[in-house]
Amino acid sequence: MGLEALQPILNWFTNVSSGGIASWLAIAGIVIIAAVALGYVVYGLMKFAKLVINMKVKEFSLLLLAVGAVFVGLAILLP
């Protein structure tokens, strides 16, 4: 089921391999942007983990309440 979603992306990469230098430079740019975005995501997750670890019990309970409310809201919005 998940492989069908990846099929268009994989087809794009196979079509790029027959392209010229411009295609390879585009792929290099996308990889660099993805690496920077991944770095920011990891940094943000580490700061969030530190924040959660330093929370008091009441603050942590309110965070869980907020996350639960978001999940219920998403369940209502999604069919």
PDB file with one MODEL, atoms N, CA, C and O in Angstrom:
MODEL        1
ATOM      1  N   MET A   1       0.818  -1.184   0.000  1.00  0.00           N
ATOM      2  CA  MET A   1       0.000   0.000   0.000  1.00  0.00           C
ATOM      3  C   MET A   1       0.868   1.256   0.000  1.00  0.00           C
ATOM      4  O   MET A   1       0.564   2.213  -0.712  1.00  0.00           O
ATOM      5  N   GLY A   2       1.934   1.266   0.780  1.00  0.00           N
ATOM      6  CA  GLY A   2       2.807   2.430   0.835  1.00  0.00           C
ATOM      7  C   GLY A   2       3.669   2.580  -0.404  1.00  0.00           C
ATOM      8  O   GLY A   2       4.062   3.690  -0.763  1.00  0.00           O
ATOM      9  N   LEU A   3       3.965   1.457  -1.062  1.00  0.00           N
ATOM     10  CA  LEU A   3       4.818   1.526  -2.250  1.00  0.00           C
ATOM     11  C   LEU A   3       4.121   2.202  -3.419  1.00  0.00           C
ATOM     12  O   LEU A   3       4.781   2.801  -4.268  1.00  0.00           O
ATOM     13  N   GLU A   4       2.807   2.117  -3.476  1.00  0.00           N
ATOM     14  CA  GLU A   4       2.087   2.803  -4.556  1.00  0.00           C
ATOM     15  C   GLU A   4       2.220   4.317  -4.436  1.00  0.00           C
ATOM     16  O   GLU A   4       2.253   5.024  -5.444  1.00  0.00           O
ATOM     17  N   ALA A   5       2.296   4.809  -3.211  1.00  0.00           N
ATOM     18  CA  ALA A   5       2.457   6.245  -2.994  1.00  0.00           C
ATOM     19  C   ALA A   5       3.863   6.704  -3.386  1.00  0.00           C
ATOM     20  O   ALA A   5       4.046   7.840  -3.824  1.00  0.00           O
ATOM     21  N   LEU A   6       4.848   5.828  -3.230  1.00  0.00           N
ATOM     22  CA  LEU A   6       6.225   6.187  -3.574  1.00  0.00           C
ATOM     23  C   LEU A   6       6.531   6.013  -5.061  1.00  0.00           C
ATOM     24  O   LEU A   6       7.546   6.515  -5.542  1.00  0.00           O
ATOM     25  N   GLN A   7       5.679   5.318  -5.784  1.00  0.00           N
ATOM     26  CA  GLN A   7       5.948   5.019  -7.189  1.00  0.00           C
ATOM     27  C   GLN A   7       6.183   6.267  -8.049  1.00  0.00           C
ATOM     28  O   GLN A   7       7.138   6.281  -8.826  1.00  0.00           O
ATOM     29  N   PRO A   8       5.342   7.332  -7.946  1.00  0.00           N
ATOM     30  CA  PRO A   8       5.620   8.528  -8.768  1.00  0.00           C
ATOM     31  C   PRO A   8       6.968   9.177  -8.449  1.00  0.00           C
ATOM     32  O   PRO A   8       7.640   9.690  -9.344  1.00  0.00           O
ATOM     33  N   ILE A   9       7.357   9.155  -7.185  1.00  0.00           N
ATOM     34  CA  ILE A   9       8.635   9.754  -6.807  1.00  0.00           C
ATOM     35  C   ILE A   9       9.784   8.936  -7.365  1.00  0.00           C
ATOM     36  O   ILE A   9      10.748   9.492  -7.889  1.00  0.00           O
ATOM     37  N   LEU A  10       9.688   7.622  -7.256  1.00  0.00           N
ATOM     38  CA  LEU A  10      10.743   6.762  -7.792  1.00  0.00           C
ATOM     39  C   LEU A  10      10.821   6.864  -9.308  1.00  0.00           C
ATOM     40  O   LEU A  10      11.915   6.822  -9.870  1.00  0.00           O
ATOM     41  N   ASN A  11       9.688   6.998  -9.977  1.00  0.00           N
ATOM     42  CA  ASN A  11       9.696   7.181 -11.429  1.00  0.00           C
ATOM     43  C   ASN A  11      10.372   8.490 -11.805  1.00  0.00           C
ATOM     44  O   ASN A  11      11.057   8.563 -12.825  1.00  0.00           O
ATOM     45  N   TRP A  12      10.187   9.525 -10.990  1.00  0.00           N
ATOM     46  CA  TRP A  12      10.827  10.796 -11.292  1.00  0.00           C
ATOM     47  C   TRP A  12      12.341  10.655 -11.230  1.00  0.00           C
ATOM     48  O   TRP A  12      13.045  11.190 -12.087  1.00  0.00           O
ATOM     49  N   PHE A  13      12.856   9.939 -10.222  1.00  0.00           N
ATOM     50  CA  PHE A  13      14.294   9.751 -10.107  1.00  0.00           C
ATOM     51  C   PHE A  13      14.853   8.903 -11.242  1.00  0.00           C
ATOM     52  O   PHE A  13      15.976   9.150 -11.680  1.00  0.00           O
ATOM     53  N   THR A  14      14.118   7.922 -11.730  1.00  0.00           N
ATOM     54  CA  THR A  14      14.611   7.120 -12.844  1.00  0.00           C
ATOM     55  C   THR A  14      14.626   7.935 -14.135  1.00  0.00           C
ATOM     56  O   THR A  14      15.491   7.729 -14.985  1.00  0.00           O
ATOM     57  N   ASN A  15      13.678   8.855 -14.287  1.00  0.00           N
ATOM     58  CA  ASN A  15      13.673   9.711 -15.471  1.00  0.00           C
ATOM     59  C   ASN A  15      14.795  10.738 -15.407  1.00  0.00           C
ATOM     60  O   ASN A  15      15.321  11.137 -16.446  1.00  0.00           O
ATOM     61  N   VAL A  16      15.170  11.171 -14.215  1.00  0.00           N
ATOM     62  CA  VAL A  16      16.237  12.166 -14.074  1.00  0.00           C
ATOM     63  C   VAL A  16      17.589  11.558 -14.421  1.00  0.00           C
ATOM     64  O   VAL A  16      18.475  12.256 -14.914  1.00  0.00           O
ATOM     65  N   SER A  17      17.754  10.263 -14.167  1.00  0.00           N
ATOM     66  CA  SER A  17      19.053   9.646 -14.405  1.00  0.00           C
ATOM     67  C   SER A  17      19.450   9.708 -15.878  1.00  0.00           C
ATOM     68  O   SER A  17      20.638   9.650 -16.198  1.00  0.00           O
ATOM     69  N   SER A  18      18.482   9.825 -16.770  1.00  0.00           N
ATOM     70  CA  SER A  18      18.811   9.936 -18.188  1.00  0.00           C
ATOM     71  C   SER A  18      19.032  11.382 -18.610  1.00  0.00           C
ATOM     72  O   SER A  18      19.378  11.630 -19.765  1.00  0.00           O
ATOM     73  N   GLY A  19      18.842  12.352 -17.702  1.00  0.00           N
ATOM     74  CA  GLY A  19      18.998  13.762 -18.012  1.00  0.00           C
ATOM     75  C   GLY A  19      20.446  14.201 -17.961  1.00  0.00           C
ATOM     76  O   GLY A  19      21.354  13.397 -17.748  1.00  0.00           O
ATOM     77  N   GLY A  20      20.643  15.493 -18.160  1.00  0.00           N
ATOM     78  CA  GLY A  20      21.988  16.035 -18.197  1.00  0.00           C
ATOM     79  C   GLY A  20      22.433  16.576 -16.851  1.00  0.00           C
ATOM     80  O   GLY A  20      21.921  16.198 -15.797  1.00  0.00           O
ATOM     81  N   ILE A  21      23.407  17.477 -16.927  1.00  0.00           N
ATOM     82  CA  ILE A  21      24.014  18.039 -15.721  1.00  0.00           C
ATOM     83  C   ILE A  21      23.019  18.884 -14.938  1.00  0.00           C
ATOM     84  O   ILE A  21      23.099  18.948 -13.712  1.00  0.00           O
ATOM     85  N   ALA A  22      22.082  19.534 -15.625  1.00  0.00           N
ATOM     86  CA  ALA A  22      21.092  20.365 -14.942  1.00  0.00           C
ATOM     87  C   ALA A  22      20.220  19.513 -14.020  1.00  0.00           C
ATOM     88  O   ALA A  22      19.864  19.944 -12.924  1.00  0.00           O
ATOM     89  N   SER A  23      19.885  18.331 -14.458  1.00  0.00           N
ATOM     90  CA  SER A  23      19.074  17.445 -13.621  1.00  0.00           C
ATOM     91  C   SER A  23      19.836  17.015 -12.376  1.00  0.00           C
ATOM     92  O   SER A  23      19.272  16.956 -11.283  1.00  0.00           O
ATOM     93  N   TRP A  24      21.111  16.718 -12.545  1.00  0.00           N
ATOM     94  CA  TRP A  24      21.912  16.308 -11.387  1.00  0.00           C
ATOM     95  C   TRP A  24      22.124  17.458 -10.424  1.00  0.00           C
ATOM     96  O   TRP A  24      22.152  17.252  -9.211  1.00  0.00           O
ATOM     97  N   LEU A  25      22.275  18.670 -10.947  1.00  0.00           N
ATOM     98  CA  LEU A  25      22.396  19.835 -10.060  1.00  0.00           C
ATOM     99  C   LEU A  25      21.101  20.088  -9.305  1.00  0.00           C
ATOM    100  O   LEU A  25      21.125  20.488  -8.141  1.00  0.00           O
ATOM    101  N   ALA A  26      19.965  19.855  -9.966  1.00  0.00           N
ATOM    102  CA  ALA A  26      18.677  20.005  -9.293  1.00  0.00           C
ATOM    103  C   ALA A  26      18.538  18.988  -8.170  1.00  0.00           C
ATOM    104  O   ALA A  26      18.047  19.317  -7.090  1.00  0.00           O
ATOM    105  N   ILE A  27      18.963  17.766  -8.414  1.00  0.00           N
ATOM    106  CA  ILE A  27      18.893  16.731  -7.382  1.00  0.00           C
ATOM    107  C   ILE A  27      19.823  17.093  -6.222  1.00  0.00           C
ATOM    108  O   ILE A  27      19.462  16.914  -5.059  1.00  0.00           O
ATOM    109  N   ALA A  28      21.018  17.601  -6.536  1.00  0.00           N
ATOM    110  CA  ALA A  28      21.951  17.998  -5.479  1.00  0.00           C
ATOM    111  C   ALA A  28      21.349  19.118  -4.632  1.00  0.00           C
ATOM    112  O   ALA A  28      21.497  19.111  -3.410  1.00  0.00           O
ATOM    113  N   GLY A  29      20.678  20.073  -5.261  1.00  0.00           N
ATOM    114  CA  GLY A  29      20.028  21.147  -4.527  1.00  0.00           C
ATOM    115  C   GLY A  29      18.918  20.636  -3.625  1.00  0.00           C
ATOM    116  O   GLY A  29      18.782  21.076  -2.484  1.00  0.00           O
ATOM    117  N   ILE A  30      18.127  19.707  -4.139  1.00  0.00           N
ATOM    118  CA  ILE A  30      17.048  19.126  -3.338  1.00  0.00           C
ATOM    119  C   ILE A  30      17.617  18.365  -2.150  1.00  0.00           C
ATOM    120  O   ILE A  30      17.068  18.439  -1.051  1.00  0.00           O
ATOM    121  N   VAL A  31      18.704  17.640  -2.354  1.00  0.00           N
ATOM    122  CA  VAL A  31      19.330  16.890  -1.260  1.00  0.00           C
ATOM    123  C   VAL A  31      19.866  17.839  -0.194  1.00  0.00           C
ATOM    124  O   VAL A  31      19.726  17.568   0.998  1.00  0.00           O
ATOM    125  N   ILE A  32      20.477  18.942  -0.605  1.00  0.00           N
ATOM    126  CA  ILE A  32      21.004  19.917   0.357  1.00  0.00           C
ATOM    127  C   ILE A  32      19.873  20.545   1.152  1.00  0.00           C
ATOM    128  O   ILE A  32      19.973  20.687   2.371  1.00  0.00           O
ATOM    129  N   ILE A  33      18.794  20.924   0.469  1.00  0.00           N
ATOM    130  CA  ILE A  33      17.643  21.509   1.160  1.00  0.00           C
ATOM    131  C   ILE A  33      17.035  20.504   2.132  1.00  0.00           C
ATOM    132  O   ILE A  33      16.661  20.867   3.247  1.00  0.00           O
ATOM    133  N   ALA A  34      16.935  19.250   1.717  1.00  0.00           N
ATOM    134  CA  ALA A  34      16.380  18.213   2.590  1.00  0.00           C
ATOM    135  C   ALA A  34      17.274  17.987   3.807  1.00  0.00           C
ATOM    136  O   ALA A  34      16.770  17.762   4.907  1.00  0.00           O
ATOM    137  N   ALA A  35      18.590  18.043   3.624  1.00  0.00           N
ATOM    138  CA  ALA A  35      19.511  17.856   4.742  1.00  0.00           C
ATOM    139  C   ALA A  35      19.385  18.993   5.749  1.00  0.00           C
ATOM    140  O   ALA A  35      19.397  18.755   6.957  1.00  0.00           O
ATOM    141  N   VAL A  36      19.267  20.221   5.264  1.00  0.00           N
ATOM    142  CA  VAL A  36      19.102  21.363   6.172  1.00  0.00           C
ATOM    143  C   VAL A  36      17.772  21.255   6.905  1.00  0.00           C
ATOM    144  O   VAL A  36      17.713  21.486   8.112  1.00  0.00           O
ATOM    145  N   ALA A  37      16.703  20.907   6.190  1.00  0.00           N
ATOM    146  CA  ALA A  37      15.392  20.761   6.832  1.00  0.00           C
ATOM    147  C   ALA A  37      15.423  19.651   7.872  1.00  0.00           C
ATOM    148  O   ALA A  37      14.842  19.796   8.948  1.00  0.00           O
ATOM    149  N   LEU A  38      16.090  18.548   7.565  1.00  0.00           N
ATOM    150  CA  LEU A  38      16.202  17.446   8.522  1.00  0.00           C
ATOM    151  C   LEU A  38      16.981  17.887   9.763  1.00  0.00           C
ATOM    152  O   LEU A  38      16.637  17.508  10.882  1.00  0.00           O
ATOM    153  N   GLY A  39      18.019  18.679   9.564  1.00  0.00           N
ATOM    154  CA  GLY A  39      18.780  19.198  10.699  1.00  0.00           C
ATOM    155  C   GLY A  39      17.921  20.062  11.608  1.00  0.00           C
ATOM    156  O   GLY A  39      17.996  19.947  12.831  1.00  0.00           O
ATOM    157  N   TYR A  40      17.095  20.935  11.010  1.00  0.00           N
ATOM    158  CA  TYR A  40      16.210  21.763  11.820  1.00  0.00           C
ATOM    159  C   TYR A  40      15.162  20.923  12.543  1.00  0.00           C
ATOM    160  O   TYR A  40      14.823  21.218  13.689  1.00  0.00           O
ATOM    161  N   VAL A  41      14.648  19.887  11.897  1.00  0.00           N
ATOM    162  CA  VAL A  41      13.669  19.018  12.537  1.00  0.00           C
ATOM    163  C   VAL A  41      14.291  18.303  13.738  1.00  0.00           C
ATOM    164  O   VAL A  41      13.683  18.237  14.807  1.00  0.00           O
ATOM    165  N   VAL A  42      15.492  17.771  13.565  1.00  0.00           N
ATOM    166  CA  VAL A  42      16.168  17.072  14.662  1.00  0.00           C
ATOM    167  C   VAL A  42      16.453  18.049  15.803  1.00  0.00           C
ATOM    168  O   VAL A  42      16.253  17.712  16.970  1.00  0.00           O
ATOM    169  N   TYR A  43      16.911  19.239  15.479  1.00  0.00           N
ATOM    170  CA  TYR A  43      17.192  20.247  16.504  1.00  0.00           C
ATOM    171  C   TYR A  43      15.911  20.615  17.267  1.00  0.00           C
ATOM    172  O   TYR A  43      15.924  20.716  18.494  1.00  0.00           O
ATOM    173  N   GLY A  44      14.826  20.810  16.546  1.00  0.00           N
ATOM    174  CA  GLY A  44      13.557  21.141  17.187  1.00  0.00           C
ATOM    175  C   GLY A  44      13.042  20.018  18.068  1.00  0.00           C
ATOM    176  O   GLY A  44      12.524  20.268  19.156  1.00  0.00           O
ATOM    177  N   LEU A  45      13.181  18.774  17.605  1.00  0.00           N
ATOM    178  CA  LEU A  45      12.748  17.639  18.412  1.00  0.00           C
ATOM    179  C   LEU A  45      13.579  17.509  19.685  1.00  0.00           C
ATOM    180  O   LEU A  45      13.052  17.157  20.741  1.00  0.00           O
ATOM    181  N   MET A  46      14.870  17.791  19.588  1.00  0.00           N
ATOM    182  CA  MET A  46      15.717  17.723  20.779  1.00  0.00           C
ATOM    183  C   MET A  46      15.333  18.813  21.776  1.00  0.00           C
ATOM    184  O   MET A  46      15.286  18.554  22.979  1.00  0.00           O
ATOM    185  N   LYS A  47      15.059  20.025  21.300  1.00  0.00           N
ATOM    186  CA  LYS A  47      14.633  21.099  22.200  1.00  0.00           C
ATOM    187  C   LYS A  47      13.274  20.764  22.815  1.00  0.00           C
ATOM    188  O   LYS A  47      13.043  21.039  23.993  1.00  0.00           O
ATOM    189  N   PHE A  48      12.376  20.175  22.027  1.00  0.00           N
ATOM    190  CA  PHE A  48      11.069  19.790  22.552  1.00  0.00           C
ATOM    191  C   PHE A  48      11.202  18.698  23.607  1.00  0.00           C
ATOM    192  O   PHE A  48      10.512  18.732  24.625  1.00  0.00           O
ATOM    193  N   ALA A  49      12.086  17.730  23.370  1.00  0.00           N
ATOM    194  CA  ALA A  49      12.303  16.665  24.355  1.00  0.00           C
ATOM    195  C   ALA A  49      12.856  17.252  25.650  1.00  0.00           C
ATOM    196  O   ALA A  49      12.445  16.845  26.737  1.00  0.00           O
ATOM    197  N   LYS A  50      13.776  18.195  25.549  1.00  0.00           N
ATOM    198  CA  LYS A  50      14.322  18.836  26.747  1.00  0.00           C
ATOM    199  C   LYS A  50      13.239  19.598  27.487  1.00  0.00           C
ATOM    200  O   LYS A  50      13.205  19.593  28.717  1.00  0.00           O
ATOM    201  N   LEU A  51      12.345  20.260  26.742  1.00  0.00           N
ATOM    202  CA  LEU A  51      11.244  20.985  27.353  1.00  0.00           C
ATOM    203  C   LEU A  51      10.309  20.039  28.094  1.00  0.00           C
ATOM    204  O   LEU A  51       9.880  20.334  29.210  1.00  0.00           O
ATOM    205  N   VAL A  52       9.990  18.902  27.475  1.00  0.00           N
ATOM    206  CA  VAL A  52       9.081  17.937  28.100  1.00  0.00           C
ATOM    207  C   VAL A  52       9.707  17.330  29.347  1.00  0.00           C
ATOM    208  O   VAL A  52       9.026  17.132  30.352  1.00  0.00           O
ATOM    209  N   ILE A  53      10.995  17.037  29.285  1.00  0.00           N
ATOM    210  CA  ILE A  53      11.664  16.445  30.441  1.00  0.00           C
ATOM    211  C   ILE A  53      11.667  17.404  31.627  1.00  0.00           C
ATOM    212  O   ILE A  53      11.569  16.964  32.772  1.00  0.00           O
ATOM    213  N   ASN A  54      11.778  18.699  31.374  1.00  0.00           N
ATOM    214  CA  ASN A  54      11.836  19.685  32.453  1.00  0.00           C
ATOM    215  C   ASN A  54      10.466  20.165  32.917  1.00  0.00           C
ATOM    216  O   ASN A  54      10.382  21.044  33.776  1.00  0.00           O
ATOM    217  N   MET A  55       9.376  19.598  32.358  1.00  0.00           N
ATOM    218  CA  MET A  55       8.030  20.029  32.740  1.00  0.00           C
ATOM    219  C   MET A  55       7.641  19.475  34.100  1.00  0.00           C
ATOM    220  O   MET A  55       8.096  18.412  34.521  1.00  0.00           O
ATOM    221  N   LYS A  56       6.781  20.232  34.770  1.00  0.00           N
ATOM    222  CA  LYS A  56       6.164  19.747  36.000  1.00  0.00           C
ATOM    223  C   LYS A  56       5.011  18.834  35.613  1.00  0.00           C
ATOM    224  O   LYS A  56       4.604  18.797  34.452  1.00  0.00           O
ATOM    225  N   VAL A  57       4.490  18.105  36.577  1.00  0.00           N
ATOM    226  CA  VAL A  57       3.421  17.141  36.291  1.00  0.00           C
ATOM    227  C   VAL A  57       2.181  17.844  35.754  1.00  0.00           C
ATOM    228  O   VAL A  57       1.551  17.350  34.820  1.00  0.00           O
ATOM    229  N   LYS A  58       1.823  18.981  36.324  1.00  0.00           N
ATOM    230  CA  LYS A  58       0.640  19.714  35.873  1.00  0.00           C
ATOM    231  C   LYS A  58       0.811  20.189  34.435  1.00  0.00           C
ATOM    232  O   LYS A  58      -0.117  20.074  33.635  1.00  0.00           O
ATOM    233  N   GLU A  59       1.976  20.717  34.100  1.00  0.00           N
ATOM    234  CA  GLU A  59       2.235  21.180  32.732  1.00  0.00           C
ATOM    235  C   GLU A  59       2.202  20.019  31.748  1.00  0.00           C
ATOM    236  O   GLU A  59       1.664  20.149  30.649  1.00  0.00           O
ATOM    237  N   PHE A  60       2.776  18.887  32.138  1.00  0.00           N
ATOM    238  CA  PHE A  60       2.782  17.716  31.271  1.00  0.00           C
ATOM    239  C   PHE A  60       1.364  17.199  31.045  1.00  0.00           C
ATOM    240  O   PHE A  60       1.020  16.786  29.938  1.00  0.00           O
ATOM    241  N   SER A  61       0.546  17.223  32.090  1.00  0.00           N
ATOM    242  CA  SER A  61      -0.849  16.791  31.960  1.00  0.00           C
ATOM    243  C   SER A  61      -1.609  17.712  31.006  1.00  0.00           C
ATOM    244  O   SER A  61      -2.407  17.245  30.194  1.00  0.00           O
ATOM    245  N   LEU A  62      -1.364  19.013  31.104  1.00  0.00           N
ATOM    246  CA  LEU A  62      -2.018  19.954  30.183  1.00  0.00           C
ATOM    247  C   LEU A  62      -1.541  19.749  28.750  1.00  0.00           C
ATOM    248  O   LEU A  62      -2.327  19.893  27.813  1.00  0.00           O
ATOM    249  N   LEU A  63      -0.267  19.414  28.565  1.00  0.00           N
ATOM    250  CA  LEU A  63       0.246  19.125  27.232  1.00  0.00           C
ATOM    251  C   LEU A  63      -0.447  17.901  26.652  1.00  0.00           C
ATOM    252  O   LEU A  63      -0.844  17.901  25.486  1.00  0.00           O
ATOM    253  N   LEU A  64      -0.595  16.851  27.470  1.00  0.00           N
ATOM    254  CA  LEU A  64      -1.289  15.651  27.000  1.00  0.00           C
ATOM    255  C   LEU A  64      -2.752  15.937  26.692  1.00  0.00           C
ATOM    256  O   LEU A  64      -3.304  15.385  25.740  1.00  0.00           O
ATOM    257  N   LEU A  65      -3.383  16.789  27.484  1.00  0.00           N
ATOM    258  CA  LEU A  65      -4.762  17.185  27.228  1.00  0.00           C
ATOM    259  C   LEU A  65      -4.870  17.906  25.888  1.00  0.00           C
ATOM    260  O   LEU A  65      -5.796  17.650  25.119  1.00  0.00           O
ATOM    261  N   ALA A  66      -3.929  18.806  25.606  1.00  0.00           N
ATOM    262  CA  ALA A  66      -3.937  19.543  24.344  1.00  0.00           C
ATOM    263  C   ALA A  66      -3.710  18.605  23.163  1.00  0.00           C
ATOM    264  O   ALA A  66      -4.372  18.733  22.133  1.00  0.00           O
ATOM    265  N   VAL A  67      -2.784  17.670  23.305  1.00  0.00           N
ATOM    266  CA  VAL A  67      -2.523  16.715  22.221  1.00  0.00           C
ATOM    267  C   VAL A  67      -3.756  15.848  21.986  1.00  0.00           C
ATOM    268  O   VAL A  67      -4.114  15.580  20.839  1.00  0.00           O
ATOM    269  N   GLY A  68      -4.403  15.411  23.051  1.00  0.00           N
ATOM    270  CA  GLY A  68      -5.628  14.625  22.917  1.00  0.00           C
ATOM    271  C   GLY A  68      -6.725  15.406  22.221  1.00  0.00           C
ATOM    272  O   GLY A  68      -7.437  14.860  21.378  1.00  0.00           O
ATOM    273  N   ALA A  69      -6.872  16.690  22.566  1.00  0.00           N
ATOM    274  CA  ALA A  69      -7.884  17.526  21.924  1.00  0.00           C
ATOM    275  C   ALA A  69      -7.586  17.702  20.435  1.00  0.00           C
ATOM    276  O   ALA A  69      -8.506  17.717  19.617  1.00  0.00           O
ATOM    277  N   VAL A  70      -6.321  17.835  20.084  1.00  0.00           N
ATOM    278  CA  VAL A  70      -5.951  17.952  18.670  1.00  0.00           C
ATOM    279  C   VAL A  70      -6.286  16.666  17.924  1.00  0.00           C
ATOM    280  O   VAL A  70      -6.795  16.717  16.805  1.00  0.00           O
ATOM    281  N   PHE A  71      -6.008  15.518  18.528  1.00  0.00           N
ATOM    282  CA  PHE A  71      -6.334  14.248  17.892  1.00  0.00           C
ATOM    283  C   PHE A  71      -7.833  14.075  17.697  1.00  0.00           C
ATOM    284  O   PHE A  71      -8.275  13.599  16.651  1.00  0.00           O
ATOM    285  N   VAL A  72      -8.620  14.464  18.705  1.00  0.00           N
ATOM    286  CA  VAL A  72     -10.079  14.386  18.572  1.00  0.00           C
ATOM    287  C   VAL A  72     -10.558  15.318  17.470  1.00  0.00           C
ATOM    288  O   VAL A  72     -11.421  14.950  16.672  1.00  0.00           O
ATOM    289  N   GLY A  73     -10.003  16.519  17.425  1.00  0.00           N
ATOM    290  CA  GLY A  73     -10.369  17.461  16.359  1.00  0.00           C
ATOM    291  C   GLY A  73     -10.036  16.930  14.978  1.00  0.00           C
ATOM    292  O   GLY A  73     -10.835  17.064  14.051  1.00  0.00           O
ATOM    293  N   LEU A  74      -8.859  16.327  14.832  1.00  0.00           N
ATOM    294  CA  LEU A  74      -8.490  15.741  13.542  1.00  0.00           C
ATOM    295  C   LEU A  74      -9.398  14.566  13.180  1.00  0.00           C
ATOM    296  O   LEU A  74      -9.760  14.392  12.016  1.00  0.00           O
ATOM    297  N   ALA A  75      -9.763  13.767  14.174  1.00  0.00           N
ATOM    298  CA  ALA A  75     -10.663  12.634  13.913  1.00  0.00           C
ATOM    299  C   ALA A  75     -12.033  13.114  13.448  1.00  0.00           C
ATOM    300  O   ALA A  75     -12.685  12.452  12.640  1.00  0.00           O
ATOM    301  N   ILE A  76     -12.468  14.255  13.955  1.00  0.00           N
ATOM    302  CA  ILE A  76     -13.763  14.803  13.526  1.00  0.00           C
ATOM    303  C   ILE A  76     -13.660  15.348  12.111  1.00  0.00           C
ATOM    304  O   ILE A  76     -14.575  15.159  11.310  1.00  0.00           O
ATOM    305  N   LEU A  77     -12.559  16.022  11.790  1.00  0.00           N
ATOM    306  CA  LEU A  77     -12.397  16.637  10.465  1.00  0.00           C
ATOM    307  C   LEU A  77     -12.154  15.628   9.355  1.00  0.00           C
ATOM    308  O   LEU A  77     -12.635  15.797   8.234  1.00  0.00           O
ATOM    309  N   LEU A  78     -11.398  14.567   9.676  1.00  0.00           N
ATOM    310  CA  LEU A  78     -11.091  13.574   8.652  1.00  0.00           C
ATOM    311  C   LEU A  78     -12.276  12.631   8.473  1.00  0.00           C
ATOM    312  O   LEU A  78     -12.937  12.264   9.445  1.00  0.00           O
ATOM    313  N   PRO A  79     -12.539  12.244   7.244  1.00  0.00           N
ATOM    314  CA  PRO A  79     -13.685  11.339   7.018  1.00  0.00           C
ATOM    315  C   PRO A  79     -13.446   9.952   7.548  1.00  0.00           C
ATOM    316  O   PRO A  79     -14.314   9.087   7.431  1.00  0.00           O
TER     317      PRO A  79
ENDMDL
END
